[in-house]
Amino acid sequence: MDKRDFLLTGAGLALAATATGTVLAAGSNRISREQYDVYLKRFNSNDMTFIDFYHPDVVLELGAKEIRGNTGIRDFYANVKKYIKETVEVTEFISDEGGLAVEIPTRFECIADWADSFWGVPLKKGQVMRIVSFGFYKVVDRKFSRVKSARYKMIHDWQLGDPQKV
């Protein structure tokens, strides 16, 4: 391959990557939507390798609760996932070099009775809660280094039989 062919091939690949939006610049810190979808697929299927997306020194803020370190997050979810089937979707996704922001409707289904639940109320198998949250992720070395989650809208409360209108 001569220099001209090499440059033309490289330009074609660059144009294809730009058109599809799937390839990031070398050295980029940005997390793509496709990469985030891989993370969510692992999370939703209880594949604990979702933790690979977290920086070792990550801080996760869940309301008043703060969890430190990727092993702390792994241990927290290992316990929660014994009782809850959590299904997260993404309706909005924004990403730049510093991090990403998402709107995430989430369904929580209690799969086993949980007397001392994370929510502060006993839960019974079969109960369902649906909420919409916002998540803000700071990214360092292409890993989540700080995550803030805030509830935006309650759609269906654990204690209610019918969806709640907000």
Backbone as CSV, one residue per row, in Angstrom:
resi,resn,N_x,N_y,N_z,CA_x,CA_y,CA_z,C_x,C_y,C_z
1,MET,0.861,-1.170,0.000,0.000,0.000,0.000,0.906,1.231,0.000
2,ASP,0.686,2.138,-0.964,1.486,3.361,-0.971,0.853,4.407,-0.047
3,LYS,1.551,5.526,0.110,1.128,6.590,1.033,-0.265,7.120,0.676
4,ARG,-0.519,7.286,-0.629,-1.816,7.813,-1.088,-2.953,6.866,-0.697
5,ASP,-2.775,5.548,-0.965,-3.794,4.561,-0.600,-4.017,4.538,0.913
6,PHE,-2.921,4.617,1.654,-3.017,4.629,3.116,-3.856,5.816,3.600
7,LEU,-3.575,6.998,3.056,-4.315,8.200,3.460,-5.787,8.105,3.054
8,LEU,-6.047,7.595,1.848,-7.440,7.460,1.405,-8.196,6.457,2.272
9,THR,-7.574,5.334,2.607,-8.205,4.336,3.466,-8.476,4.928,4.839
10,GLY,-7.507,5.621,5.396,-7.670,6.254,6.707,-8.773,7.289,6.701
11,ALA,-8.832,8.080,5.625,-9.877,9.102,5.523,-11.254,8.450,5.436
12,GLY,-11.334,7.342,4.673,-12.620,6.630,4.566,-13.071,6.083,5.903
13,LEU,-12.140,5.496,6.650,-12.478,4.981,7.980,-12.900,6.098,8.910
14,ALA,-12.201,7.212,8.851,-12.538,8.353,9.713,-13.932,8.878,9.384
15,LEU,-14.255,8.978,8.075,-15.591,9.433,7.683,-16.663,8.449,8.140
16,ALA,-16.390,7.156,8.002,-17.359,6.148,8.443,-17.566,6.229,9.947
17,ALA,-16.503,6.408,10.695,-16.612,6.506,12.153,-17.393,7.746,12.551
18,THR,-17.138,8.855,11.851,-17.861,10.088,12.148,-19.345,9.921,11.846
19,ALA,-19.653,9.279,10.754,-21.055,9.089,10.361,-21.801,8.210,11.342
20,THR,-21.135,7.180,11.870,-21.821,6.272,12.784,-21.735,6.723,14.226
21,GLY,-20.749,7.555,14.533,-20.608,8.043,15.902,-20.156,6.982,16.883
22,THR,-19.569,5.894,16.403,-19.222,4.807,17.312,-17.759,4.769,17.707
23,VAL,-16.901,5.460,16.984,-15.484,5.433,17.301,-15.097,6.786,17.871
24,LEU,-14.364,6.760,18.979,-13.943,7.996,19.619,-12.489,8.266,19.277
25,ALA,-12.105,9.522,19.381,-10.722,9.902,19.098,-9.775,9.179,20.045
26,ALA,-8.586,8.875,19.532,-7.568,8.251,20.370,-7.301,9.140,21.570
27,GLY,-7.240,8.538,22.744,-6.986,9.304,23.960,-8.226,9.985,24.530
28,SER,-9.367,9.785,23.913,-10.595,10.406,24.393,-11.011,9.820,25.738
29,ASN,-11.532,10.669,26.593,-12.042,10.240,27.899,-13.547,10.005,27.848
30,ARG,-14.164,10.316,26.743,-15.619,10.262,26.592,-16.124,8.820,26.590
31,ILE,-17.263,8.609,27.237,-17.967,7.320,27.185,-19.067,7.468,26.134
32,SER,-19.071,6.594,25.144,-20.086,6.657,24.085,-21.396,6.038,24.571
33,ARG,-22.447,6.303,23.843,-23.747,5.695,24.145,-23.640,4.179,24.025
34,GLU,-22.913,3.700,23.037,-22.759,2.260,22.849,-22.055,1.626,24.049
35,GLN,-21.030,2.299,24.574,-20.322,1.784,25.749,-21.233,1.802,26.972
36,TYR,-22.009,2.865,27.120,-22.937,2.951,28.248,-23.996,1.852,28.149
37,ASP,-24.431,1.555,26.940,-25.409,0.478,26.745,-24.830,-0.878,27.157
38,VAL,-23.534,-1.100,26.916,-22.884,-2.336,27.367,-22.923,-2.392,28.898
39,TYR,-22.594,-1.275,29.543,-22.659,-1.190,31.005,-24.073,-1.531,31.500
40,LEU,-25.086,-0.908,30.901,-26.476,-1.157,31.332,-26.902,-2.601,31.097
41,LYS,-26.483,-3.171,29.999,-26.835,-4.571,29.725,-26.293,-5.472,30.828
42,ARG,-25.048,-5.231,31.218,-24.451,-6.015,32.304,-25.195,-5.753,33.619
43,PHE,-25.453,-4.493,33.917,-26.135,-4.141,35.159,-27.512,-4.786,35.225
44,ASN,-28.290,-4.625,34.169,-29.660,-5.149,34.150,-29.708,-6.672,34.212
45,SER,-28.682,-7.346,33.710,-28.681,-8.808,33.717,-27.958,-9.385,34.946
46,ASN,-27.666,-8.505,35.911,-26.981,-8.913,37.153,-25.608,-9.520,36.880
47,ASP,-24.983,-9.094,35.806,-23.611,-9.492,35.493,-22.697,-8.547,36.272
48,MET,-22.093,-9.057,37.330,-21.314,-8.195,38.223,-20.088,-7.579,37.550
49,THR,-19.798,-7.950,36.296,-18.696,-7.278,35.611,-19.068,-5.845,35.223
50,PHE,-20.311,-5.422,35.510,-20.652,-4.010,35.308,-19.702,-3.124,36.101
51,ILE,-19.129,-3.665,37.153,-18.223,-2.901,38.016,-16.952,-2.492,37.267
52,ASP,-16.633,-3.152,36.153,-15.463,-2.783,35.346,-15.540,-1.347,34.834
53,PHE,-16.738,-0.777,34.798,-16.916,0.599,34.328,-16.614,1.633,35.422
54,TYR,-16.393,1.178,36.659,-16.164,2.087,37.783,-14.681,2.208,38.119
55,HIS,-14.250,3.424,38.362,-12.884,3.703,38.812,-12.720,3.105,40.215
56,PRO,-11.541,2.606,40.575,-11.358,2.031,41.920,-11.720,2.984,43.065
57,ASP,-11.538,4.292,42.850,-11.819,5.276,43.906,-13.144,6.000,43.708
58,VAL,-14.064,5.407,42.977,-15.350,6.025,42.681,-16.124,6.359,43.962
59,VAL,-16.955,7.400,43.866,-17.905,7.731,44.925,-19.287,7.734,44.275
60,LEU,-20.205,6.951,44.835,-21.584,6.874,44.362,-22.481,7.536,45.390
61,GLU,-23.209,8.563,44.963,-24.153,9.247,45.832,-25.571,8.822,45.452
62,LEU,-26.225,8.123,46.376,-27.621,7.711,46.204,-28.430,8.417,47.280
63,GLY,-28.945,9.582,46.964,-29.639,10.367,47.978,-28.676,10.723,49.096
64,ALA,-29.038,10.388,50.325,-28.193,10.688,51.482,-27.090,9.646,51.670
65,LYS,-27.178,8.532,50.971,-26.196,7.451,51.110,-25.028,7.689,50.148
66,GLU,-23.819,7.477,50.656,-22.620,7.588,49.836,-21.852,6.273,49.930
67,ILE,-21.523,5.716,48.776,-20.777,4.460,48.715,-19.444,4.755,48.055
68,ARG,-18.362,4.319,48.694,-17.013,4.618,48.202,-16.328,3.363,47.666
69,GLY,-15.654,3.538,46.541,-14.852,2.475,45.943,-15.673,1.519,45.102
70,ASN,-15.030,0.998,44.061,-15.763,0.074,43.188,-16.118,-1.230,43.910
71,THR,-15.313,-1.650,44.882,-15.686,-2.851,45.634,-16.863,-2.564,46.560
72,GLY,-16.937,-1.340,47.101,-18.099,-0.957,47.912,-19.379,-0.985,47.096
73,ILE,-19.302,-0.495,45.863,-20.468,-0.506,44.965,-20.822,-1.942,44.600
74,ARG,-19.816,-2.741,44.299,-20.057,-4.158,43.964,-20.761,-4.866,45.123
75,ASP,-20.273,-4.660,46.344,-20.864,-5.317,47.511,-22.281,-4.819,47.788
76,PHE,-22.507,-3.519,47.623,-23.839,-2.952,47.810,-24.832,-3.602,46.849
77,TYR,-24.483,-3.630,45.562,-25.408,-4.200,44.581,-25.520,-5.715,44.685
78,ALA,-24.473,-6.383,45.114,-24.572,-7.838,45.319,-25.657,-8.137,46.343
79,ASN,-25.765,-7.317,47.376,-26.816,-7.497,48.373,-28.183,-7.087,47.812
80,VAL,-28.277,-5.909,47.221,-29.558,-5.415,46.700,-30.129,-6.389,45.673
81,LYS,-29.289,-6.904,44.812,-29.769,-7.759,43.718,-30.246,-9.137,44.195
82,LYS,-30.036,-9.468,45.465,-30.643,-10.682,46.034,-32.151,-10.501,46.188
83,TYR,-32.579,-9.247,46.320,-33.977,-8.930,46.610,-34.683,-8.175,45.487
84,ILE,-33.926,-7.479,44.666,-34.513,-6.573,43.685,-34.015,-6.901,42.286
85,LYS,-34.943,-6.998,41.347,-34.608,-7.049,39.918,-34.781,-5.623,39.418
86,GLU,-33.669,-4.984,39.127,-33.676,-3.590,38.694,-33.455,-3.530,37.199
87,THR,-34.366,-2.859,36.493,-34.247,-2.713,35.048,-34.188,-1.233,34.710
88,VAL,-33.041,-0.827,34.195,-32.775,0.576,33.884,-32.833,0.775,32.377
89,GLU,-33.514,1.830,31.954,-33.550,2.242,30.548,-32.917,3.624,30.463
90,VAL,-32.642,4.065,29.255,-32.114,5.418,29.051,-33.003,6.126,28.043
91,THR,-33.541,7.294,28.443,-34.346,8.075,27.507,-33.609,9.321,27.031
92,GLU,-32.621,9.756,27.785,-31.767,10.883,27.388,-30.331,10.527,27.728
93,PHE,-29.406,10.870,26.834,-27.987,10.565,27.037,-27.174,11.729,26.483
94,ILE,-26.324,12.307,27.325,-25.427,13.391,26.917,-24.044,13.048,27.451
95,SER,-23.031,13.152,26.593,-21.679,12.787,26.999,-20.680,13.793,26.450
96,ASP,-19.681,14.107,27.263,-18.543,14.890,26.798,-17.285,14.358,27.470
97,GLU,-16.173,15.039,27.312,-14.899,14.558,27.846,-14.892,14.443,29.365
98,GLY,-15.707,15.241,30.056,-15.698,15.229,31.519,-16.656,14.246,32.153
99,GLY,-17.639,13.788,31.380,-18.596,12.867,31.971,-19.833,12.712,31.127
100,LEU,-20.891,12.243,31.773,-22.138,12.056,31.063,-23.320,12.278,31.997
101,ALA,-24.454,12.555,31.368,-25.708,12.743,32.086,-26.768,11.905,31.397
102,VAL,-27.629,11.264,32.205,-28.674,10.411,31.655,-29.980,10.626,32.393
103,GLU,-31.058,10.427,31.671,-32.382,10.301,32.279,-32.692,8.816,32.224
104,ILE,-33.007,8.237,33.394,-33.137,6.787,33.457,-34.427,6.344,34.160
105,PRO,-35.444,6.023,33.381,-36.603,5.360,33.971,-36.168,3.971,34.451
106,THR,-36.566,3.629,35.662,-36.117,2.375,36.262,-37.291,1.648,36.892
107,ARG,-37.298,0.337,36.704,-38.305,-0.529,37.321,-37.596,-1.386,38.360
108,PHE,-38.109,-1.356,39.585,-37.595,-2.169,40.677,-38.667,-3.194,41.027
109,GLU,-38.346,-4.468,40.893,-39.277,-5.523,41.273,-38.674,-6.310,42.426
110,CYS,-39.422,-6.416,43.513,-38.956,-7.187,44.656,-39.115,-8.670,44.319
111,ILE,-37.986,-9.401,44.325,-38.006,-10.813,43.939,-37.919,-11.744,45.154
112,ALA,-37.714,-11.150,46.341,-37.698,-11.912,47.600,-38.046,-10.940,48.724
113,ASP,-38.776,-11.406,49.722,-39.102,-10.544,50.858,-37.822,-9.925,51.415
114,TRP,-37.891,-8.634,51.757,-36.718,-7.900,52.249,-37.144,-7.043,53.426
115,ALA,-36.936,-7.564,54.636,-37.394,-6.903,55.863,-36.704,-5.564,56.108
116,ASP,-35.412,-5.479,55.863,-34.662,-4.250,56.145,-34.139,-3.626,54.853
117,SER,-35.031,-3.306,53.938,-34.654,-2.847,52.603,-33.905,-1.520,52.630
118,PHE,-33.210,-1.278,51.567,-32.482,-0.034,51.344,-33.412,1.171,51.429
119,TRP,-34.687,1.000,51.104,-35.644,2.103,51.089,-36.222,2.404,52.472
120,GLY,-35.864,1.626,53.461,-36.326,1.891,54.820,-37.701,1.335,55.143
121,VAL,-38.287,0.571,54.237,-39.580,-0.079,54.490,-39.445,-1.550,54.126
122,PRO,-40.142,-2.432,54.847,-40.105,-3.850,54.465,-40.766,-4.034,53.096
123,LEU,-40.184,-4.887,52.282,-40.732,-5.154,50.956,-41.124,-6.617,50.847
124,LYS,-42.180,-6.861,50.104,-42.676,-8.210,49.864,-42.460,-8.584,48.403
125,LYS,-42.137,-9.840,48.196,-41.962,-10.351,46.846,-43.161,-9.971,45.995
126,GLY,-42.894,-9.477,44.775,-43.944,-9.099,43.844,-44.231,-7.609,43.803
127,GLN,-43.820,-6.865,44.840,-44.026,-5.424,44.815,-43.147,-4.799,43.736
128,VAL,-43.666,-3.734,43.120,-42.950,-3.055,42.043,-42.966,-1.556,42.297
129,MET,-41.852,-0.922,41.991,-41.760,0.538,42.032,-41.137,0.979,40.715
130,ARG,-41.653,2.081,40.183,-41.084,2.676,38.970,-40.786,4.137,39.263
131,ILE,-39.565,4.544,38.919,-39.189,5.944,39.099,-38.396,6.403,37.882
132,VAL,-38.323,7.704,37.721,-37.436,8.305,36.737,-36.390,9.080,37.521
133,SER,-35.130,8.824,37.212,-34.023,9.499,37.895,-33.125,10.166,36.875
134,PHE,-32.292,11.065,37.380,-31.208,11.643,36.593,-29.912,11.119,37.172
135,GLY,-28.997,10.754,36.317,-27.675,10.308,36.747,-26.609,11.188,36.127
136,PHE,-25.662,11.591,36.955,-24.552,12.419,36.500,-23.256,11.692,36.836
137,TYR,-22.463,11.422,35.824,-21.240,10.632,35.967,-20.038,11.488,35.598
138,LYS,-19.100,11.635,36.502,-17.785,12.195,36.156,-16.939,11.021,35.687
139,VAL,-16.099,11.270,34.685,-15.301,10.201,34.102,-13.817,10.546,34.205
140,VAL,-13.038,9.592,34.693,-11.582,9.688,34.756,-11.029,8.392,34.177
141,ASP,-10.099,8.513,33.264,-9.495,7.326,32.636,-10.561,6.396,32.059
142,ARG,-11.607,6.987,31.477,-12.703,6.258,30.827,-13.479,5.351,31.790
143,LYS,-13.478,5.734,33.060,-14.246,5.005,34.084,-15.023,6.013,34.920
144,PHE,-16.161,5.561,35.462,-16.978,6.430,36.309,-16.221,6.710,37.608
145,SER,-15.952,7.977,37.892,-15.211,8.323,39.108,-16.109,8.923,40.179
146,ARG,-17.215,9.511,39.790,-18.194,10.035,40.740,-19.557,9.927,40.073
147,VAL,-20.521,9.375,40.795,-21.865,9.204,40.254,-22.846,9.826,41.235
148,LYS,-23.692,10.703,40.706,-24.756,11.307,41.511,-26.078,10.907,40.875
149,SER,-26.972,10.399,41.696,-28.277,9.985,41.209,-29.348,10.748,41.983
150,ALA,-30.305,11.287,41.251,-31.385,12.041,41.880,-32.721,11.590,41.318
151,ARG,-33.657,11.299,42.219,-35.001,10.914,41.792,-35.712,12.140,41.246
152,TYR,-36.289,11.989,40.081,-37.030,13.075,39.450,-38.538,12.885,39.610
153,LYS,-39.020,11.680,39.332,-40.465,11.457,39.330,-40.782,10.036,39.777
154,MET,-41.706,9.927,40.704,-42.221,8.627,41.127,-43.398,8.292,40.212
155,ILE,-43.335,7.143,39.570,-44.413,6.726,38.674,-45.303,5.688,39.351
156,HIS,-44.692,4.820,40.145,-45.442,3.751,40.812,-44.712,3.445,42.111
157,ASP,-45.380,3.668,43.231,-44.766,3.488,44.547,-44.899,2.036,44.994
158,TRP,-43.956,1.589,45.847,-44.007,0.234,46.398,-45.366,-0.068,47.027
159,GLN,-45.908,0.907,47.731,-47.092,0.673,48.543,-48.405,0.811,47.783
160,LEU,-48.356,1.311,46.562,-49.581,1.558,45.818,-49.891,0.431,44.854
161,GLY,-51.173,0.170,44.681,-51.571,-0.858,43.730,-51.649,-0.316,42.315
162,ASP,-51.877,0.984,42.169,-52.013,1.606,40.852,-50.938,2.673,40.672
163,PRO,-50.532,2.921,39.442,-49.542,3.963,39.208,-50.007,5.314,39.758
164,GLN,-49.057,6.020,40.281,-49.310,7.338,40.854,-49.124,8.392,39.783
165,LYS,-50.021,9.344,39.691,-49.904,10.426,38.716,-49.150,11.582,39.377
166,VAL,-48.096,12.045,38.698,-47.292,13.143,39.235,-47.401,14.336,38.327
